[in-house]
Amino acid sequence: MTDARPPPGQIVIAGGGIGGLAAALALARQNIPSEVLERRPAFGEDGAGIQIGPNGTRILTALGVAPMLEASVTTPDAVHIRDAMSGRDLARFPLGPWIAERHGAPYWTLHRRDLHKALLDTARREPLIRIRTDVVVTALREERDESVTAVAADGEASRGRALIAADGAWSALRTDPFGGGAPRYTGKCAVRTVLPVSAVPEPLRRPEVNLWIGPDVHVVHYPVSGGEAVALVAIFDDGRVAGDWNSPCDRGWVGARRQRFAPLLKDLVGRPDTWRRWSLLALETSPQFSVGRMALLGDAAHPVLPFLAQGGVMALEDAVVVARALAADPQDPARALEAYARERTPRVRRVAEASRANGRIYHMEGVMAAGRNMALRHIPPERFMSRYDWLYGWALPA
Ligand SMILES: Cc1cc2nc3c(=O)[nH]c(=O)nc-3n(C[C@H](O)[C@H](O)[C@H](O)COP(=O)(O)OP(=O)(O)OC[C@H]3O[C@@H](n4cnc5c(N)ncnc54)[C@H](O)[C@@H]3O)c2cc1C
C-alpha cells in the first residue's frame, strides 16, 4: 500500500479511458479531488473513429474539453443511408446545423485518439486530479474507517472516500463486489480502420456519417481528424469465439466478405491495407451499478452494442451524474452512489435496447428489408430524427 496520504475526500478511479478521465474532470468541476489509476504503462489510443452526439458534446463543453478539439472534429451534415448490396440511396437524415439548433449542441465525428488526448491533457492541467499509469487494479476493499482501497497487482494500493471502477468492457472489477457476469461474445465483430481522405473514392468524401445496411452486415464511415481522414467500420457476423480485443485482422478476411457489396462500397472496403478487429460483447448478468462506497461506470457497468454510437457518450453522462451525486451528498458517499445508480440504470437500459434494435433493423433481409427500405425512403427526415430527442436532448438538470 502507498504511504502517501490521499488528499481529504479523494475519490479513486480505476481506469483512465474516456469514462475514467471524464469522471475525474467532472469531480474536479465539483471541487472534489481524485486519483486515476490506469493499467497501461503509457496512454495512447488505437486508431478508430468515434461519433459524439449532442448529449456528449454538451458534456465535453461543460468539462472544458471542447476547445482542445476544435481542429480535430467534423460536424457532419447528415446521416446518409444506403443499401449495402444494391447501393441504392435510402435516406439522408439531418445532423449539422439542424441537430445543433434542436439540441443546443453539435454532433461530432472525430478520431478516438484526439478525444482521449483532449480529456487527458485537460485532466493533467487540473490540480485536483492525480494520474498514475502502470497500475493494474485487481480488487476493491471497503475499510472499517469508511475508506475504500484499490488493491493493485503489485500490492500497491490507493485509498479514497469512494471508488469508481471504470475499467472498460472487459472489466475485472465488475464481478466482485458488483455481481456482474463475464462478457459474452455476441457472434458479431467490428473491423475498423482509418484512411487518409485522399484514399477514399471521391463520391464518398462528403462530410456525412455514411451507413450502408444489408443482411448480417453494416458499414459506417465518417470524417475524422478535421476532415483529413475517414474512419471506416464494418460489422460482420463471425462465428469465431473471440477473446480478442483490438487484434489485427487479415485484409483477405475482410476482402472475402465484401464480394457481395455494391461497387462503390466494395471499392471503399477494398482500399485499406490494415484492419483491426473488435469482438462485440454482451453481459449475461448485469452488475449492480453501486455497492456501498464503490460504483461502476461506463463500459464496465454497461457495455452497449455500437449500433447507436452511444457507448462512450453513456460513459460521459455517467461521469457528470456520479460527480454531481457525490457533490450533492458529501456526508454519505454510499447514498450518493446509490442515487447515481438509480438515475443511470433506466437510461442506459433504454440506450442498450435501442442499440440492439438498430442492429436488428440494419441487418434485416428479404421482405423485412424491403419494408424497412420503403419506410426509410418515405419518412420525413426531420420527423425521423425527432424520434431521438429523448437521446440527444439529455442534459444534466440544472
Ligand atoms: C466498434 C465500436 C465502435 C464504437 N463507436 C462509438 C461511437 O461512435 N460513439 C460512442 O459514444 N461510443 C462508441 N463506442 C463505444 C466506446 O468506445 C466505449 O463505450 C467507451 O470507450 C467506454 O469508455 P470506458 O472509459 O468505459 O472504457 P474504456 O475506454 O475501455 O477504458 C477503460 C480503461 O481502463 C483501463 N483498465 C482496464 N482494466 C484496468 C485495471 N484492472 N486497472 C486499471 N485500469 C484498467 C484500460 O486500459 C482503459 O484505459 C464504440 C465501440 C466499438 C467497439
The ligand as an SDF file (V2000), in Angstrom:
LIG
                    3D

 53 58  0  0  0  0  0  0  0  0999 V2000
  -16.6800   -0.7560  -32.9870 C   0  0  0  0  0  0  0  0  0  0  0  0
  -17.0350    0.2380  -31.9170 C   0  0  0  0  0  0  0  0  0  0  0  0
  -17.4810    1.4980  -32.2810 C   0  0  0  0  0  0  0  0  0  0  0  0
  -17.8550    2.4210  -31.2890 C   0  0  0  0  0  0  0  0  0  0  0  0
  -18.3080    3.6490  -31.6830 N   0  0  0  0  0  0  0  0  0  0  0  0
  -18.7370    4.5220  -30.7390 C   0  0  0  0  0  0  0  0  0  0  0  0
  -19.2480    5.8100  -31.1150 C   0  0  0  0  0  0  0  0  0  0  0  0
  -19.2970    6.1550  -32.2960 O   0  0  0  0  0  0  0  0  0  0  0  0
  -19.6820    6.6530  -30.1330 N   0  0  0  0  0  0  0  0  0  0  0  0
  -19.6200    6.2990  -28.8100 C   0  0  0  0  0  0  0  0  0  0  0  0
  -20.0220    7.0990  -27.9490 O   0  0  0  0  0  0  0  0  0  0  0  0
  -19.1110    5.0970  -28.4210 N   0  0  0  0  0  0  0  0  0  0  0  0
  -18.6780    4.2110  -29.3450 C   0  0  0  0  0  0  0  0  0  0  0  0
  -18.1660    3.0070  -28.9610 N   0  0  0  0  0  0  0  0  0  0  0  0
  -18.1220    2.6600  -27.5250 C   0  0  0  0  0  0  0  0  0  0  0  0
  -16.9680    3.3170  -26.7820 C   0  0  0  0  0  0  0  0  0  0  0  0
  -15.7500    3.0300  -27.4160 O   0  0  0  0  0  0  0  0  0  0  0  0
  -16.9410    2.7950  -25.3450 C   0  0  0  0  0  0  0  0  0  0  0  0
  -18.2500    2.8120  -24.8200 O   0  0  0  0  0  0  0  0  0  0  0  0
  -16.0520    3.6730  -24.4620 C   0  0  0  0  0  0  0  0  0  0  0  0
  -14.7110    3.5230  -24.8560 O   0  0  0  0  0  0  0  0  0  0  0  0
  -16.2110    3.2770  -22.9890 C   0  0  0  0  0  0  0  0  0  0  0  0
  -15.3300    4.0290  -22.2080 O   0  0  0  0  0  0  0  0  0  0  0  0
  -14.8020    3.4410  -20.8260 P   0  0  0  0  0  0  0  0  0  0  0  0
  -13.9730    4.5140  -20.2210 O   0  0  0  0  0  0  0  0  0  0  0  0
  -15.9440    2.8930  -20.0440 O   0  0  0  0  0  0  0  0  0  0  0  0
  -13.9070    2.1820  -21.2220 O   0  0  0  0  0  0  0  0  0  0  0  0
  -12.5160    2.1770  -21.9970 P   0  0  0  0  0  0  0  0  0  0  0  0
  -12.4550    3.2620  -22.9880 O   0  0  0  0  0  0  0  0  0  0  0  0
  -12.3330    0.7700  -22.4790 O   0  0  0  0  0  0  0  0  0  0  0  0
  -11.4470    2.4820  -20.8610 O   0  0  0  0  0  0  0  0  0  0  0  0
  -11.1440    1.5720  -19.8370 C   0  0  0  0  0  0  0  0  0  0  0  0
   -9.7640    1.9270  -19.3050 C   0  0  0  0  0  0  0  0  0  0  0  0
   -9.4940    1.1490  -18.1260 O   0  0  0  0  0  0  0  0  0  0  0  0
   -8.1810    0.6310  -18.2120 C   0  0  0  0  0  0  0  0  0  0  0  0
   -8.1660   -0.5880  -17.3850 N   0  0  0  0  0  0  0  0  0  0  0  0
   -8.7050   -1.7970  -17.6950 C   0  0  0  0  0  0  0  0  0  0  0  0
   -8.5380   -2.6490  -16.6670 N   0  0  0  0  0  0  0  0  0  0  0  0
   -7.8930   -1.9710  -15.6960 C   0  0  0  0  0  0  0  0  0  0  0  0
   -7.4480   -2.3200  -14.3880 C   0  0  0  0  0  0  0  0  0  0  0  0
   -7.6640   -3.5460  -13.8800 N   0  0  0  0  0  0  0  0  0  0  0  0
   -6.8210   -1.3840  -13.6400 N   0  0  0  0  0  0  0  0  0  0  0  0
   -6.6110   -0.1290  -14.1380 C   0  0  0  0  0  0  0  0  0  0  0  0
   -7.0140    0.2600  -15.3800 N   0  0  0  0  0  0  0  0  0  0  0  0
   -7.6510   -0.6540  -16.1380 C   0  0  0  0  0  0  0  0  0  0  0  0
   -7.9740    0.3790  -19.6970 C   0  0  0  0  0  0  0  0  0  0  0  0
   -6.6060    0.2810  -20.0230 O   0  0  0  0  0  0  0  0  0  0  0  0
   -8.6520    1.6190  -20.3050 C   0  0  0  0  0  0  0  0  0  0  0  0
   -7.7730    2.7120  -20.3610 O   0  0  0  0  0  0  0  0  0  0  0  0
  -17.7590    2.0720  -29.9210 C   0  0  0  0  0  0  0  0  0  0  0  0
  -17.2750    0.8140  -29.5500 C   0  0  0  0  0  0  0  0  0  0  0  0
  -16.9130   -0.1040  -30.5430 C   0  0  0  0  0  0  0  0  0  0  0  0
  -16.3940   -1.4550  -30.1250 C   0  0  0  0  0  0  0  0  0  0  0  0
  1  2  1  0
  2  3  1  0
  2 52  2  0
  3  4  2  0
  4  5  1  0
  4 50  1  0
  5  6  2  0
  6  7  1  0
  6 13  1  0
  7  8  2  0
  7  9  1  0
  9 10  1  0
 10 11  2  0
 10 12  1  0
 12 13  2  0
 13 14  1  0
 14 15  1  0
 14 50  1  0
 15 16  1  0
 16 17  1  0
 16 18  1  0
 18 19  1  0
 18 20  1  0
 20 21  1  0
 20 22  1  0
 22 23  1  0
 23 24  1  0
 24 25  2  0
 24 26  1  0
 24 27  1  0
 27 28  1  0
 28 29  2  0
 28 30  1  0
 28 31  1  0
 31 32  1  0
 32 33  1  0
 33 34  1  0
 33 48  1  0
 34 35  1  0
 35 36  1  0
 35 46  1  0
 36 37  1  0
 36 45  1  0
 37 38  2  0
 38 39  1  0
 39 40  1  0
 39 45  2  0
 40 41  1  0
 40 42  2  0
 42 43  1  0
 43 44  2  0
 44 45  1  0
 46 47  1  0
 46 48  1  0
 48 49  1  0
 50 51  2  0
 51 52  1  0
 52 53  1  0
M  END
$$$$
